Every structure is written in C-alpha cells, then in structure tokens.
C-alpha cells in the first residue's frame, strides 16, 4: 500500500520534513534495521574477541589484519557512489515508466459516453462491456506479474466469480490455442463492438474520426499494459544487479574488520598487558618492506559512529532501488493494483451508465459580463445563479423550468435579469 505523507509537508519547513523521520511504515528505518542490527552484532562480537579473548601474539596479528584491510574502505577502492547513483537512476526511470503505463478506463469511458448515442439496453450493455473488457485486459496482465493480485484472483475462474468475465468469454479464450498471454482478446472484442456501433448508426459522425479515436485510445491502453508486462518479463540484467548487491554488502563486510578501533598501547586500566621488546620491534619493522599506512587509532571508541552513518546512506540507497525494482510485490510502497482495478471498473461503469445523459440545466453564472468580479470571496454570500438559458430566450418556458425544479417559483415570474 502506498505510504502517503504529502499533507504533512504542505509547507516546506524544516520541522515538517523532520517529522517524517518519525514515520515507520515505508521508512528508511524499517528497511535497513534487520541488516544494521546483524552488522552491529557481528561487529561487537569481533571487538569483544579482540579485546578479551586474544593473547598478545594474536592481538598483534589481528591489528596487522585490520591495518591491511583499512586501506580498502575508502571511495577510491570501490566507487559505491558512482555504482549506486547509476543503478538507482535506472531503476527509478523504469519504475516511473511502469507507473505511467498502469492504465485507466476513465478517458475511454468518457469518450464512449459522448460518441455512442442511445440509452436503450442494447447500447448501454455495449458500452458497459467495452469498459469491462478493458478491465479484463488489465486483470490478465496483473495476473501474470503481480503477486498481490494473484493472492486475490489466482486464476481466470476467480475473475469469473468476480464478474469481470463470463462463461461464454472464458470458453472462447480457453478454446483459443496459444501459449502466450491472451490479454489482447478483450481489446479485440471491444474494437469489434465499436465497429458494430458505427455500423448500426449509434456513433453519429459522417466520418470515422470517432471510431479511429476510440481505436487509438484502446491501442494505447493495451500497449501500456504490454509495456508493463515487458518490464517485468525482461528485467535489468542480473549481472548488474548482482554487482550492486555485492559491492555494498562486501564493503560493509570488510568494514567489520577494517573499521575496528584498536588499542595499540595494549593497556587496560593503565597497565600494559602485552609489553613488547622495542629492539625486536624496531628490527622487525625495519625488515618489513610493506608501505606505511596512515592510520588514526589514537582514540579508542567502542561504537562505530562513522561507519553506521555510511551504512544508513549506502544500504538505504540500495534499499530504495531494491524496493522499486518490483513495484508489483508486497512492499509498503508498491502499486495498489487491486484498488486500481476496482476503481477502473467502478468509475468506468458509472461514466457510461450511472451518470450517462444527466447533463444539468444550463444556468448563467452570477458574475458580471466582463467577469472582473469573479470569483466572489467565499466568506460572504452573494447573489445566486440566474435563470436557465432557455428560459431567458423563451419566457414561456420559464414556468416549465420552475415545475421541473430548476429554478424557484419566485424566479419563474421574471424573464429578464441584469448584472
């Protein structure tokens, strides 16, 4: 379910955006806390092992191990910023393209209500079925790519039980021998109904412009759903996804050792627990030809504050890409395809049937001829709307409008209004 928070940041103040940090659902804290907790536990165990259980020789070997790997924790070793920036940008563009291709029936339903005339049962059924075929196409695509949708509608039988497809249509699809997705069939039926409406004179147009327009809308609707299906069937190359996943995780695996704070003086309570021979140390260091490493272990800290900050940014960054990678799954911010399909079906049927041919009587607005006084302040009551336009032109119709309830009986006695 999409996490809404835009009302909280209606004003761009620091406090409004700071309040978002205390959200849990869909937040950064929710997606990274399991990995961060595991990393801190392992880091603490390694630190306790070094400080409490290792003898002097083992401690020295561990310190050399830490100094070696500390060379490979900077940005020069693995360019995480570049890798993550390119990957997240690619995933976000892909996610946005899928969002724009989800499909809506409202535009086509509005055109159907305008282009196809008639309020008889046959015409209304035709328009309702065109809307239903569009929703059926959408449902067949979601059935293939969305885990959440499959939980609610596991197969075409479930769609039949939901009333989205009937037995006759289901039988036709089952009898059509094809190993591929048949989401094109309902669109084909919808186009056939539009052609039939044109042949029967239900589309009042001397040319085929209305038919071509409806065909184009249905084609775009089907192409958008096919684009979504293609995105899910042909994802970002697996090797690139593996590179990003391994780069971030291996970086912090190395940081488990490389970012350990070392007690170089080996003192506990002011007592040197591992005294070293200065001569032996100097001779061994002179014989060691490894390059010197500039390290700063002067302060012994028990909690890796800087590394945790890096963890928030890098792992949080890659978690954004991972959550957007498949927006048809079960994460907090994934697309609500079930609600979208319900809305498309309900609104589409309402437009072509429930709200069809219910145009209100045309009443002139209360503003002046120039419109310089529009709109009125909402805190003060002004004069109301005037008489319907037909009543102004034909005074004999004023009382008819009054009987129908379009205007008040008082206004029915007046035929001329001035602003």
C-alpha positions in Angstrom: 0.0 0.0 0.0 1.3 3.4 -1.0 2.5 5.5 2.0 1.0 9.0 1.8 2.8 11.9 3.5 2.4 14.9 1.2 -0.1 16.5 3.5 2.5 16.6 6.3 4.9 18.6 4.1 2.3 21.0 2.7 4.7 23.7 3.8 8.4 23.4 3.2 9.6 23.9 6.7 12.4 22.1 8.4 10.1 20.8 11.2 7.6 19.4 8.7 10.3 17.4 7.0 11.8 16.4 10.3 8.5 14.9 11.4 8.8 12.4 8.5 11.8 10.9 10.3 9.5 9.6 13.0 7.4 7.6 10.5 7.8 3.9 10.5 5.8 2.4 7.6 7.8 2.7 4.4 10.6 4.4 6.2 14.4 4.1 6.0 14.5 2.6 9.4 12.1 -0.2 8.6 14.0 -1.4 5.5 17.6 -1.3 7.0 17.2 -2.2 10.6 17.5 -6.0 10.1 20.8 -5.7 8.3 22.1 -2.9 10.6 21.2 -5.0 13.7 23.0 -8.0 12.3 26.0 -5.9 11.3 26.3 -4.3 14.7 26.0 -7.7 16.5 28.9 -9.2 14.4 30.9 -6.0 14.8 30.5 -6.2 18.6 31.5 -9.9 18.7 34.6 -9.2 16.7 35.5 -6.3 19.0 35.0 -8.4 22.2 37.0 -11.2 20.7 39.9 -8.8 20.1 39.8 -7.1 23.4 39.1 -10.0 25.8 39.9 -13.4 24.3 43.0 -13.0 22.1 46.5 -13.3 23.5 49.3 -10.8 22.8 50.6 -12.5 19.6 47.0 -13.0 18.3 46.2 -9.4 19.1 49.2 -8.2 17.1 48.2 -10.4 14.1 44.6 -9.1 14.3 45.9 -5.5 14.4 48.0 -6.1 11.3 45.0 -7.6 9.6 42.9 -4.6 10.5 45.6 -2.2 9.2 45.8 -4.1 5.9 42.0 -4.0 5.2 41.7 -0.4 6.3 43.3 0.5 3.0 40.3 -0.8 1.2 37.4 1.0 2.8 37.7 4.4 1.1 35.9 5.6 -2.0 39.0 5.0 -4.1 38.7 1.2 -3.7 35.1 0.7 -4.8 33.3 3.7 -6.3 30.0 3.0 -4.5 28.6 6.4 -5.1 29.0 6.0 -8.9 27.7 2.4 -8.9 24.6 3.2 -6.8 23.9 6.5 -8.5 23.7 4.9 -11.9 21.7 1.9 -10.7 19.2 3.8 -8.7 18.7 6.3 -11.6 18.0 3.3 -13.9 15.6 1.7 -11.5 13.6 4.9 -10.8 13.2 5.6 -14.6 12.0 2.1 -15.0 9.6 2.4 -12.1 8.2 5.7 -13.3 7.6 4.3 -16.8 5.7 1.4 -15.3 3.6 3.8 -13.2 2.6 5.8 -16.2 1.6 2.6 -18.0 -0.8 1.2 -15.4 -3.8 2.2 -17.4 -7.1 4.0 -16.6 -10.6 3.5 -18.1 -11.9 6.9 -17.4 -10.8 8.6 -20.6 -12.2 5.9 -22.9 -15.4 5.7 -20.8 -15.9 9.4 -21.2 -15.4 9.2 -24.9 -17.8 6.2 -25.1 -20.5 8.2 -23.3 -20.0 11.1 -25.7 -19.5 9.2 -29.0 -22.0 6.4 -28.7 -25.5 7.7 -28.5 -28.5 5.9 -27.1 -29.9 4.9 -23.7 -31.6 1.7 -24.7 -30.5 -1.5 -23.0 -28.5 -2.8 -26.0 -26.4 0.4 -26.3 -25.8 0.7 -22.6 -24.8 -3.0 -22.4 -22.4 -2.4 -25.3 -20.7 0.5 -23.6 -20.5 -1.4 -20.2 -18.9 -4.4 -21.9 -16.3 -2.3 -23.6 -15.3 -0.9 -20.2 -15.4 -4.4 -18.7 -13.2 -5.8 -21.5 -10.6 -3.1 -20.7 -10.6 -4.1 -17.1 -10.3 -7.7 -18.1 -7.3 -7.0 -20.1 -5.7 -5.2 -17.2 -6.6 -8.1 -14.9 -5.0 -10.7 -17.2 -1.7 -8.7 -17.2 -1.7 -8.2 -13.5 -2.5 -11.9 -13.0 0.9 -12.6 -14.6 3.1 -10.0 -13.0 1.6 -9.1 -9.6 1.9 -11.4 -6.5 -0.6 -9.4 -4.5 -3.1 -9.6 -7.4 -2.7 -13.3 -7.7 -3.4 -13.7 -4.0 -6.9 -12.2 -4.6 -7.5 -13.5 -8.1 -5.4 -16.7 -8.5 -6.8 -17.6 -11.9 -9.4 -16.8 -14.6 -12.0 -18.7 -12.6 -11.6 -16.2 -9.8 -12.1 -13.4 -12.3 -15.3 -15.1 -13.5 -16.6 -15.3 -9.9 -15.8 -11.6 -9.5 -18.0 -10.8 -12.6 -15.1 -9.5 -14.7 -15.5 -12.2 -17.3 -18.5 -14.5 -18.1 -18.6 -18.2 -19.1 -19.0 -17.5 -22.8 -16.0 -15.2 -22.9 -14.0 -17.6 -20.8 -14.8 -20.5 -23.1 -13.7 -18.5 -26.1 -10.3 -17.7 -24.5 -9.8 -21.4 -23.5 -10.6 -22.6 -27.0 -8.1 -20.2 -28.5 -4.9 -22.3 -28.7 -1.9 -20.1 -27.9 1.0 -20.5 -25.4 1.2 -16.7 -25.0 -0.7 -14.3 -22.9 -4.2 -13.6 -24.4 -4.7 -10.1 -23.0 -5.2 -8.8 -26.5 -8.5 -10.7 -26.9 -10.8 -8.5 -24.8 -9.4 -5.4 -26.6 -10.2 -7.1 -29.9 -13.8 -7.7 -28.6 -14.0 -4.0 -27.6 -12.9 -2.8 -31.0 -15.5 -5.1 -32.6 -18.2 -3.6 -30.5 -17.2 -0.1 -31.6 -17.3 -1.2 -35.2 -20.7 -2.6 -34.7 -21.9 0.6 -33.0 -20.8 2.5 -36.1 -22.5 0.2 -38.5 -25.8 0.4 -36.5 -25.7 4.2 -36.6 -25.1 4.6 -32.8 -22.0 6.7 -33.5 -23.3 10.0 -35.0 -20.4 11.1 -37.3 -20.2 11.5 -41.0 -16.6 10.3 -40.9 -14.8 7.6 -39.0 -13.0 10.1 -36.7 -14.8 8.9 -33.6 -14.1 5.3 -34.4 -10.4 6.0 -35.1 -10.1 8.0 -31.9 -11.6 5.2 -29.8 -9.4 2.6 -31.6 -6.3 4.7 -30.8 -7.2 5.0 -27.1 -7.7 1.3 -26.8 -4.5 0.6 -28.7 -2.6 2.9 -26.3 -4.2 1.3 -23.3 -3.2 -2.2 -24.5 0.3 -1.0 -25.4 0.9 0.5 -22.0 -0.1 -2.7 -20.3 2.1 -4.7 -22.6 5.0 -2.3 -21.7 4.4 -3.1 -18.0 4.4 -6.8 -18.8 7.7 -6.5 -20.8 9.4 -4.6 -18.0 8.6 -7.5 -15.6 9.5 -10.2 -18.1 12.7 -8.6 -19.2 14.3 -7.0 -16.0 17.6 -5.2 -15.6 20.4 -7.7 -16.4 21.1 -10.0 -13.5 24.8 -9.4 -13.5 24.4 -5.7 -12.9 22.0 -6.3 -10.1 24.5 -8.7 -8.5 27.3 -6.2 -8.8 25.4 -3.6 -6.9 24.2 -6.0 -4.3 27.7 -7.5 -3.7 29.5 -4.1 -3.8 27.5 -2.7 -0.9 27.5 -5.9 1.2 31.1 -6.7 0.7 32.1 -3.1 1.5 30.5 -3.5 4.9 31.8 -7.0 5.4 35.3 -5.6 5.0 34.3 -2.7 7.4 33.6 -5.3 10.1 37.3 -5.7 10.5 38.8 -2.6 8.8 36.8 -0.2 11.0 37.6 -1.8 14.3 39.1 0.6 16.8 42.4 -0.8 18.0 44.0 -0.5 21.4 47.6 0.0 20.1 49.1 0.6 23.5 47.5 -2.7 24.8 46.6 -1.1 28.1 43.7 -2.0 30.3 43.3 0.3 33.3 46.7 1.9 32.7 48.5 -1.5 32.8 50.4 -2.7 29.7 49.1 -6.2 29.2 51.4 -7.0 26.2 54.9 -5.5 26.7 56.9 -5.5 23.6 60.7 -5.5 23.1 61.5 -2.2 21.5 64.6 -3.6 19.8 62.8 -6.6 18.4 60.0 -4.3 17.3 62.4 -1.9 15.6 64.3 -4.7 13.8 61.1 -6.4 12.7 59.7 -3.1 11.5 62.9 -2.3 9.6 62.8 -5.7 7.9 59.2 -5.3 6.9 59.1 -3.7 3.5 55.4 -3.1 3.4 54.4 0.6 2.8 53.4 2.6 5.9 49.7 3.1 6.4 48.5 6.3 7.7 46.1 5.3 10.4 44.4 7.2 13.2 43.8 4.9 16.1 44.6 7.5 18.8 41.0 7.4 20.3 39.6 4.1 21.4 35.8 4.1 20.6 33.5 1.2 21.2 30.7 2.2 18.8 31.5 2.8 15.1 29.5 6.0 14.6 31.1 7.0 11.2 30.5 3.5 9.8 26.9 3.5 10.9 26.3 6.8 9.1 27.8 5.2 6.0 25.5 2.2 6.5 22.5 4.5 6.6 23.4 6.2 3.3 24.8 3.3 1.2 22.5 0.5 2.4 19.5 2.9 2.5 20.3 4.0 -1.1 20.5 0.4 -2.4 17.3 -0.5 -0.5 15.5 2.3 -2.4 16.4 0.6 -5.7 15.5 -2.9 -4.3 12.1 -1.7 -3.2 11.4 0.0 -6.6 12.8 -3.0 -8.6 9.5 -4.9 -8.5 6.6 -2.4 -7.7 4.1 -5.2 -8.1 5.2 -7.1 -5.0 4.2 -6.8 -1.3 6.3 -3.8 -0.1 4.8 -0.8 1.6 5.3 1.5 -1.4 4.3 -1.0 -4.2 1.5 -0.2 -6.6 -2.0 -0.9 -5.3 -3.1 -2.8 -8.3 -6.2 -4.4 -6.6 -7.6 -1.0 -5.7 -6.7 0.4 -9.2 -8.6 -2.4 -10.9 -11.7 -1.8 -8.7 -11.6 1.9 -9.3 -11.3 1.4 -13.1 -14.2 -0.9 -13.2 -16.5 1.2 -10.9 -15.7 4.6 -12.5 -15.9 3.2 -16.0 -19.3 1.7 -15.5 -20.5 4.8 -13.7 -19.5 7.1 -16.6 -21.1 5.1 -19.4 -24.3 4.1 -17.5 -24.9 5.6 -14.0 -24.0 9.2 -14.9 -24.9 9.0 -18.6 -27.2 11.6 -20.1 -27.5 13.5 -16.9 -26.4 16.9 -18.1 -27.7 19.7 -15.7 -29.9 22.5 -16.9 -27.7 25.4 -18.2 -27.9 28.3 -15.8 -26.0 31.5 -16.3 -23.3 32.3 -13.7 -23.8 35.2 -11.3 -20.7 37.2 -12.4 -20.7 40.4 -14.5 -20.3 40.4 -18.2 -16.6 41.1 -18.1 -16.0 38.6 -15.3 -13.9 41.2 -13.4 -15.7 40.3 -10.2 -15.1 36.6 -10.4 -14.8 34.7 -8.2 -16.6 36.1 -5.2 -15.0 35.9 -1.7 -16.1 32.6 -0.2 -16.7 34.1 3.2 -19.6 36.3 2.1 -22.9 35.3 0.5 -23.6 36.8 -3.0 -26.4 36.6 -5.5 -27.1 33.1 -6.7 -27.1 31.6 -10.2 -29.6 33.0 -12.6 -32.4 31.5 -14.8 -31.6 28.7 -17.2 -30.6 29.9 -20.7 -33.7 28.5 -22.5 -35.9 30.5 -20.0 -34.2 33.7 -20.9 -34.7 33.2 -24.6 -38.3 31.9 -24.3 -40.2 33.4 -21.5 -42.9 30.8 -22.0 -40.6 28.1 -20.8 -39.8 29.7 -17.5 -42.7 28.2 -15.7 -41.8 24.8 -17.1 -38.4 25.0 -15.6 -39.9 26.1 -12.3 -42.2 23.0 -12.4 -39.1 20.8 -13.0 -37.4 22.3 -10.0 -34.6 24.0 -12.0 -35.5 27.5 -10.6 -37.6 28.7 -7.7 -41.3 29.7 -8.3 -40.3 33.3 -7.5 -37.9 33.5 -10.4 -40.5 31.9 -12.7 -42.3 35.2 -12.9 -39.3 37.1 -14.1 -37.9 36.8 -17.6 -35.1 39.4 -17.7 -32.1 39.6 -15.4 -29.3 42.1 -15.4 -26.0 42.0 -13.7 
